[in-house]
Amino acid sequence: MNSSSKKKLRTTSFIIIFCNLFFGNAFSNLGISGIPINEIYLLIALLFIGLTQINTILVKELKFNSLFFWYLFGLIYIFFYFIINGIWAIRDGLFIIDSLYLIVGYYLFDKINDLVEIKFFFKLILIVSFFYIFFFLFSDFFIKLSPIINTYSGNQHSLFFNFLSIKITLVWSAFIGYIFYFNHKIKSNFFFITLTLSSFIFFQSRQLYISTIAGIFILFLNKKIKFKNFFSLFLFLILFIILFSLMNFEIKGRLETFNFKFLYQHFLTLLTPFYKINVDYEILNSQIGSAIDRLNWWNSVLENSTVSIKNFLIGTGFGKPLINFYTGLEDIPAREPHNSYLTIIGRVGYLGLLFWSLIHIKIFKYIYKTLKIDFTDKYLNNIIVLILIYLAIIIVSSLGDSMFTMPNYSIPFYFFVGVVLKIYKLSQSPLNLKIA
């Protein structure tokens, strides 16, 4: 493929990633004749790349034989259950299928200079995230302007203003603003505080609290923040929230009118599996109840994994729900146990989990090696750190949700993994240690 064609494919890939980051689950269910656009594009991209080139990338360039065999085993296993259980086997196997975006992310960049496009793409994400704060404030108006997408499971979502999915993108954007404007402290702190507070106030998700902690941990590891700076930011956030509460400002978030007391008690509900938490909000009692339900689901998946040797080694396969629970209407099953790692155990067994874990350990070894490289232009290091923060957010969030079975999270995850692997490969030449 010539450079012009590859550039067009890169641009299309950025559009796909953008739509997943901002339009979320609605875009994941947008398709042609029942086939999601995400998977149509993936198939087209892989056909352009070609099987020979895919084999070269995985086996010769990356020496990633285990990933090649993971794809081979996974796709054959999904196809086997597709014959038995139909299209739901494809849906349940998306955590394997969509990981092929790693190949797309790797293939599309021939030169270090091509990665300048990633820098501008990340800045676009930052800008659009600010617009979504405004959209949320007037969500009742904007939702009416958007097409409604019917998902394959029977739910309905606004395509352009699907605020259930935007929360992860918003908190990640806080880190984009902080890192890209690191040398301008006022701008850097403004972006981080504004986007972090907005995500906490509007979207009120325990997933966001854990994600923010994970992102800050990555900043510490990569010396992008000092303890003094972190303490100042943390103190400012707490004082702002307390002042916000004392002045009786009322902003209705996803669950409840926001104030310091709500934030504190909501954060404490993370400890539900370990301690009995007393809360003053009925909605938080409901969340505690849902956490107990999830523990029961997890226990059910683990028990089912030991029913037979087949279940233990290679799981129950694809096409059937892993848990017996229905959301809303009686005919809409919650197929996953809200934990990606237990989903993997349920679908492909402990052997599959071991294989998956070894592959991702190797991925993070590559990322670690890439971070150790002394790039002349620090923008390149910033790109790697931001990708690592996104990966960390998805990995920790997967403890409480089935992130890897949701294409709007898993597709950017693996696409960005492919980008970092390509940076590592290109960096092996001394001529490639600088962005022009």
Secondary structure per residue as TSV (DSSP state, phi and psi in degrees):
chain	resnum	aa	ss	phi	psi
A	1	M	-	360.0	129.0
A	2	N	-	-75.1	169.1
A	3	S	H	-64.8	-33.7
A	4	S	H	-65.6	-45.0
A	5	S	H	-65.3	-38.5
A	6	K	H	-66.9	-36.3
A	7	K	H	-64.2	-40.9
A	8	K	H	-63.3	-40.4
A	9	L	H	-66.8	-36.2
A	10	R	H	-62.5	-46.3
A	11	T	H	-60.6	-43.7
A	12	T	H	-63.5	-38.8
A	13	S	H	-63.2	-42.2
A	14	F	H	-60.9	-38.1
A	15	I	H	-64.1	-44.3
A	16	I	H	-61.9	-45.7
A	17	I	H	-63.9	-43.1
A	18	F	H	-58.2	-47.0
A	19	C	H	-63.4	-37.2
A	20	N	H	-68.6	-39.5
A	21	L	H	-67.8	-37.4
A	22	F	H	-105.3	-28.4
A	23	F	H	-102.3	-11.2
A	24	G	H	57.6	-136.6
A	25	N	H	-63.2	-29.3
A	26	A	H	-63.1	-45.6
A	27	F	H	-66.3	-35.9
A	28	S	H	-59.6	-27.3
A	29	N	T	-100.0	1.9
A	30	L	-	-82.2	124.7
A	31	G	E	-152.2	-176.2
A	32	I	E	-121.4	121.0
A	33	S	T	53.6	40.1
A	34	G	T	84.2	-5.3
A	35	I	E	-100.1	120.5
A	36	P	E	-60.7	144.7
A	37	I	H	-58.4	-38.2
A	38	N	H	-53.8	-45.5
A	39	E	H	-79.8	-29.9
A	40	I	H	-62.9	-47.0
A	41	Y	H	-64.9	-40.9
A	42	L	H	-57.8	-45.4
A	43	L	H	-62.2	-44.2
A	44	I	H	-62.1	-45.3
A	45	A	H	-61.9	-43.5
A	46	L	H	-66.8	-34.7
A	47	L	H	-66.2	-39.0
A	48	F	H	-63.7	-41.4
A	49	I	H	-68.2	-45.2
A	50	G	-	91.6	145.5
A	51	L	H	-61.9	-38.8
A	52	T	H	-62.3	-44.2
A	53	Q	H	-67.3	-37.3
A	54	I	H	-61.3	-44.6
A	55	N	H	-62.6	-40.1
A	56	T	I	-62.5	-43.7
A	57	I	I	-61.8	-50.1
A	58	L	I	-75.7	-43.4
A	59	V	I	-90.9	-46.3
A	60	K	I	-89.2	-48.7
A	61	E	I	-77.4	-48.5
A	62	L	S	-94.4	-13.0
A	63	K	-	51.3	48.5
A	64	F	-	-112.8	58.1
A	65	N	H	-59.0	-35.9
A	66	S	H	-62.8	-37.3
A	67	L	H	-68.6	-38.3
A	68	F	H	-60.2	-45.9
A	69	F	H	-72.4	-28.8
A	70	W	H	-63.0	-45.1
A	71	Y	H	-62.2	-45.3
A	72	L	H	-61.8	-50.4
A	73	F	H	-62.3	-47.9
A	74	G	H	-61.6	-46.0
A	75	L	H	-68.5	-37.7
A	76	I	H	-65.9	-41.8
A	77	Y	H	-64.3	-42.8
A	78	I	H	-64.0	-43.8
A	79	F	H	-62.7	-37.7
A	80	F	H	-59.9	-45.7
A	81	Y	H	-77.9	-22.2
A	82	F	H	-62.6	-40.5
A	83	I	H	-62.2	-35.8
A	84	I	H	-83.8	-48.1
A	85	N	H	-110.4	-4.1
A	86	G	T	82.9	-155.8
A	87	I	T	-63.1	-24.6
A	88	W	H	-65.5	-23.8
A	89	A	H	-65.3	-36.2
A	90	I	H	-65.7	-45.8
A	91	R	H	-60.3	-44.0
A	92	D	H	-69.8	-20.7
A	93	G	T	-97.1	13.4
A	94	L	H	-64.5	-25.0
A	95	F	H	-67.8	-18.2
A	96	I	H	-93.3	-47.8
A	97	I	H	-59.9	-48.6
A	98	D	G	-73.4	-14.9
A	99	S	G	-68.5	-12.6
A	100	L	G	-67.2	-14.2
A	101	Y	H	-63.1	-18.3
A	102	L	H	-56.4	-43.1
A	103	I	H	-64.8	-40.7
A	104	V	H	-63.3	-47.9
A	105	G	H	-61.0	-34.7
A	106	Y	H	-72.2	-43.9
A	107	Y	H	-70.6	-31.6
A	108	L	T	-75.1	-12.9
A	109	F	-	-113.9	114.1
A	110	D	-	-93.3	-29.8
A	111	K	S	-131.7	153.5
A	112	I	G	-56.2	-37.0
A	113	N	G	-59.3	-28.5
A	114	D	G	-61.3	-24.2
A	115	L	G	-75.3	-7.9
A	116	V	H	-58.2	-33.0
A	117	E	H	-62.9	-35.2
A	118	I	H	-63.2	-42.3
A	119	K	H	-58.0	-47.7
A	120	F	H	-69.5	-31.9
A	121	F	H	-64.7	-43.3
A	122	F	H	-63.7	-39.0
A	123	K	H	-66.9	-33.6
A	124	L	H	-62.8	-42.4
A	125	I	H	-59.0	-42.4
A	126	L	H	-60.1	-47.2
A	127	I	H	-64.4	-47.6
A	128	V	H	-64.7	-32.4
A	129	S	H	-59.5	-38.1
A	130	F	H	-64.6	-38.0
A	131	F	H	-61.7	-36.1
A	132	Y	H	-71.6	-21.9
A	133	I	H	-63.4	-46.1
A	134	F	H	-63.1	-44.8
A	135	F	H	-58.4	-39.8
A	136	F	H	-67.1	-38.7
A	137	L	H	-59.3	-30.1
A	138	F	T	-120.8	40.8
A	139	S	H	-61.9	-35.0
A	140	D	H	-60.4	-35.3
A	141	F	H	-75.7	-48.7
A	142	F	H	-70.2	-33.9
A	143	I	H	-59.9	-32.9
A	144	K	T	-65.8	-22.5
A	145	L	T	-85.1	-9.5
A	146	S	S	-102.2	144.6
A	147	P	-	-62.0	150.6
A	148	I	E	-103.5	129.7
A	149	I	E	-104.8	128.2
A	150	N	E	-87.2	121.3
A	151	T	-	-79.1	166.3
A	152	Y	T	-67.9	-21.4
A	153	S	T	-90.2	-5.2
A	154	G	S	106.9	-1.4
A	155	N	-	-83.8	167.0
A	156	Q	E	-125.3	138.8
A	157	H	E	-139.1	144.9
A	158	S	E	-69.7	133.1
A	159	L	S	-69.6	-50.9
A	160	F	S	-89.5	-19.8
A	161	F	-	-129.8	57.3
A	162	N	-	-90.9	86.5
A	163	F	T	-74.2	-7.9
A	164	L	T	-69.2	-30.4
A	165	S	T	-97.8	-20.1
A	166	I	H	-73.7	-16.7
A	167	K	H	-58.9	-41.4
A	168	I	H	-66.3	-41.1
A	169	T	H	-63.3	-39.4
A	170	L	H	-65.4	-45.1
A	171	V	H	-70.7	-33.6
A	172	W	H	-65.9	-37.4
A	173	S	H	-61.6	-30.7
A	174	A	H	-58.7	-38.3
A	175	F	H	-75.9	-32.5
A	176	I	H	-60.2	-48.4
A	177	G	H	-63.0	-40.4
A	178	Y	H	-64.4	-44.0
A	179	I	H	-78.0	-43.6
A	180	F	H	-67.9	-24.5
A	181	Y	T	-114.0	32.2
A	182	F	T	-57.7	-34.8
A	183	N	T	-83.1	-2.8
A	184	H	S	-119.7	88.6
A	185	K	H	-57.2	-39.9
A	186	I	H	-63.8	-48.6
A	187	K	H	-62.2	-47.2
A	188	S	H	-57.3	-50.3
A	189	N	H	-67.8	-34.8
A	190	F	H	-61.4	-49.8
A	191	F	H	-60.6	-45.9
A	192	F	H	-65.3	-47.9
A	193	I	H	-66.9	-45.7
A	194	T	H	-62.5	-47.5
A	195	L	H	-73.8	-37.0
A	196	T	H	-65.7	-48.2
A	197	L	H	-61.4	-42.2
A	198	S	H	-60.7	-42.7
A	199	S	H	-65.9	-39.8
A	200	F	H	-67.2	-44.9
A	201	I	H	-69.2	-45.3
A	202	F	H	-85.5	-40.5
A	203	F	H	-103.1	-16.7
A	204	Q	-	40.8	68.0
A	205	S	-	-131.1	132.4
A	206	R	H	-62.0	-29.3
A	207	Q	H	-58.8	-36.8
A	208	L	H	-68.5	-38.4
A	209	Y	H	-63.5	-45.2
A	210	I	H	-65.5	-40.7
A	211	S	H	-63.1	-41.3
A	212	T	H	-64.8	-42.5
A	213	I	H	-61.6	-43.1
A	214	A	H	-62.2	-43.0
A	215	G	H	-64.2	-42.1
A	216	I	H	-64.7	-37.5
A	217	F	H	-60.3	-41.6
A	218	I	H	-64.5	-38.8
A	219	L	H	-60.8	-43.2
A	220	F	H	-62.3	-45.5
A	221	L	H	-60.1	-35.3
A	222	N	T	-99.5	13.9
A	223	K	T	57.0	36.0
A	224	K	S	-93.4	-5.3
A	225	I	S	-150.0	140.8
A	226	K	-	-101.0	158.0
A	227	F	H	-59.4	-39.0
A	228	K	H	-61.0	-44.6
A	229	N	H	-65.4	-42.3
A	230	F	H	-61.9	-45.4
A	231	F	H	-61.3	-39.9
A	232	S	H	-64.0	-44.7
A	233	L	H	-62.5	-46.1
A	234	F	H	-61.9	-44.5
A	235	L	H	-63.4	-40.7
A	236	F	H	-63.0	-44.0
A	237	L	H	-60.0	-46.3
A	238	I	H	-64.9	-45.3
A	239	L	H	-63.3	-39.3
A	240	F	H	-63.5	-44.3
A	241	I	H	-66.0	-40.4
A	242	I	H	-64.2	-45.9
A	243	L	H	-61.5	-41.9
A	244	F	H	-55.6	-43.0
A	245	S	H	-71.7	-43.1
A	246	L	H	-64.9	-30.9
A	247	M	T	-85.3	4.3
A	248	N	T	59.5	30.4
A	249	F	-	-66.2	139.1
A	250	E	-	-122.0	111.7
A	251	I	-	-123.4	120.0
A	252	K	B	-82.2	117.4
A	253	G	-	-92.6	-164.7
A	254	R	S	-59.4	-36.9
A	255	L	S	-109.0	-42.5
A	256	E	S	-157.7	162.3
A	257	T	B	-61.9	129.8
A	258	F	-	-79.4	136.5
A	259	N	-	-159.6	174.2
A	260	F	H	-63.2	-41.7
A	261	K	H	-59.7	-43.8
A	262	F	H	-63.2	-46.4
A	263	L	H	-58.5	-45.5
A	264	Y	H	-61.8	-48.5
A	265	Q	H	-69.6	-35.6
A	266	H	H	-64.3	-42.2
A	267	F	H	-62.6	-39.2
A	268	L	H	-64.6	-25.3
A	269	T	G	-65.1	-13.5
A	270	L	G	-61.6	-23.6
A	271	L	G	-89.5	4.7
A	272	T	T	-49.6	-41.4
A	273	P	T	-64.8	-17.8
A	274	F	T	-112.4	-29.7
A	275	Y	S	-137.2	155.1
A	276	K	-	-82.6	122.8
A	277	I	-	-107.8	129.8
A	278	N	-	-99.0	126.2
A	279	V	-	-127.9	161.2
A	280	D	S	-104.8	3.1
A	281	Y	-	-117.4	130.7
A	282	E	H	-61.2	-38.4
A	283	I	H	-63.0	-32.7
A	284	L	H	-73.2	-33.1
A	285	N	H	-61.2	-37.6
A	286	S	H	-64.2	-39.7
A	287	Q	H	-67.4	-37.0
A	288	I	H	-62.5	-40.9
A	289	G	H	-62.7	-40.0
A	290	S	H	-67.6	-32.9
A	291	A	H	-65.2	-38.3
A	292	I	H	-66.5	-39.5
A	293	D	H	-58.7	-42.9
A	294	R	H	-63.7	-39.9
A	295	L	H	-61.1	-37.8
A	296	N	H	-67.2	-38.7
A	297	W	H	-62.5	-44.7
A	298	W	H	-61.3	-42.3
A	299	N	H	-63.6	-38.5
A	300	S	H	-63.8	-44.1
A	301	V	H	-63.2	-43.1
A	302	L	H	-64.6	-41.3
A	303	E	H	-64.1	-43.0
A	304	N	H	-66.1	-26.7
A	305	S	T	-70.6	-15.8
A	306	T	T	-106.9	8.3
A	307	V	S	-67.0	-36.3
A	308	S	S	-146.0	164.2
A	309	I	H	-63.8	-38.4
A	310	K	H	-61.8	-48.1
A	311	N	H	-60.7	-38.8
A	312	F	H	-66.4	-45.0
A	313	L	H	-82.5	-50.3
A	314	I	H	-126.5	15.8
A	315	G	-	75.3	-174.1
A	316	T	S	-91.4	-4.0
A	317	G	-	86.8	-154.7
A	318	F	S	-127.5	150.6
A	319	G	S	111.4	-13.2
A	320	K	S	-122.2	143.8
A	321	P	-	-60.6	145.5
A	322	L	S	-83.9	-19.1
A	323	I	S	-130.7	156.9
A	324	N	-	-102.1	81.2
A	325	F	-	-150.6	141.1
A	326	Y	B	-123.5	135.1
A	327	T	-	-101.0	137.6
A	328	G	S	59.6	-111.8
A	329	L	S	-67.6	147.9
A	330	E	T	-62.9	-19.8
A	331	D	T	-98.6	13.5
A	332	I	-	-113.1	99.0
A	333	P	B	-78.7	143.7
A	334	A	-	-85.8	105.8
A	335	R	-	-77.6	-23.8
A	336	E	S	-116.3	156.1
A	337	P	-	-85.6	15.9
A	338	H	S	57.2	43.3
A	339	N	-	-161.9	112.0
A	340	S	H	-60.9	-35.0
A	341	Y	H	-72.0	-34.6
A	342	L	H	-74.4	-30.2
A	343	T	H	-61.2	-43.2
A	344	I	H	-62.9	-43.4
A	345	I	H	-60.3	-45.1
A	346	G	H	-64.3	-39.0
A	347	R	H	-83.6	-45.8
A	348	V	H	-124.5	10.8
A	349	G	H	75.6	-178.1
A	350	Y	H	-71.2	-28.6
A	351	L	H	-66.2	-41.4
A	352	G	H	-65.1	-40.9
A	353	L	H	-63.6	-40.5
A	354	L	H	-61.8	-46.2
A	355	F	H	-62.2	-47.1
A	356	W	H	-59.7	-42.9
A	357	S	H	-65.4	-43.5
A	358	L	H	-63.5	-38.5
A	359	I	H	-63.0	-44.4
A	360	H	H	-74.8	-29.0
A	361	I	H	-63.3	-41.6
A	362	K	H	-66.4	-38.9
A	363	I	H	-57.8	-45.3
A	364	F	H	-73.7	-23.0
A	365	K	H	-66.5	-41.8
A	366	Y	H	-61.7	-43.9
A	367	I	H	-63.0	-41.8
A	368	Y	H	-60.7	-44.6
A	369	K	H	-62.7	-38.7
A	370	T	H	-66.9	-38.6
A	371	L	H	-65.5	-25.7
A	372	K	T	-79.1	-11.5
A	373	I	S	-74.3	137.5
A	374	D	-	-89.1	88.6
A	375	F	-	-79.2	138.3
A	376	T	S	-64.2	-44.3
A	377	D	S	-94.4	118.8
A	378	K	H	-70.2	-14.3
A	379	Y	H	-59.1	-34.6
A	380	L	H	-66.7	-43.1
A	381	N	H	-62.9	-37.9
A	382	N	H	-61.8	-41.0
A	383	I	H	-60.0	-45.1
A	384	I	H	-64.4	-43.6
A	385	V	H	-63.7	-41.7
A	386	L	H	-65.3	-39.2
A	387	I	H	-63.7	-43.2
A	388	L	H	-61.0	-39.4
A	389	I	H	-63.1	-42.8
A	390	Y	H	-61.9	-44.2
A	391	L	H	-61.4	-42.3
A	392	A	H	-63.8	-40.5
A	393	I	H	-60.0	-45.1
A	394	I	H	-67.7	-40.2
A	395	I	H	-65.7	-46.1
A	396	V	H	-71.6	-34.8
A	397	S	H	-66.2	-25.8
A	398	S	T	-67.5	-14.6
A	399	L	T	-68.6	-25.8
A	400	G	T	-121.2	7.5
A	401	D	S	-157.9	161.4
A	402	S	-	-90.8	63.4
A	403	M	G	-60.8	-38.4
A	404	F	G	-75.8	-12.4
A	405	T	G	-95.2	0.4
A	406	M	-	-104.1	109.9
A	407	P	H	-56.4	-31.2
A	408	N	H	-67.0	-16.1
A	409	Y	H	-103.8	-43.7
A	410	S	H	-72.8	-32.7
A	411	I	H	-66.7	-50.9
A	412	P	H	-60.0	-37.7
A	413	F	H	-54.2	-55.0
A	414	Y	H	-77.0	-30.6
A	415	F	H	-61.6	-45.8
A	416	F	H	-66.0	-35.2
A	417	V	H	-59.1	-45.4
A	418	G	H	-60.0	-38.0
A	419	V	H	-62.6	-46.6
A	420	V	H	-64.9	-40.1
A	421	L	H	-61.9	-36.7
A	422	K	H	-70.6	-38.2
A	423	I	H	-58.7	-43.2
A	424	Y	H	-62.0	-45.1
A	425	K	H	-62.7	-45.9
A	426	L	H	-66.5	-31.6
A	427	S	H	-70.9	-11.4
A	428	Q	T	-69.1	-16.0
A	429	S	S	-97.0	124.6
A	430	P	G	-57.4	-24.0
A	431	L	G	-71.6	-15.1
A	432	N	G	-103.5	22.6
A	433	L	S	-94.7	22.3
A	434	K	-	-150.1	139.9
A	435	I	-	-87.5	133.0
A	436	A	-	-69.8	360.0
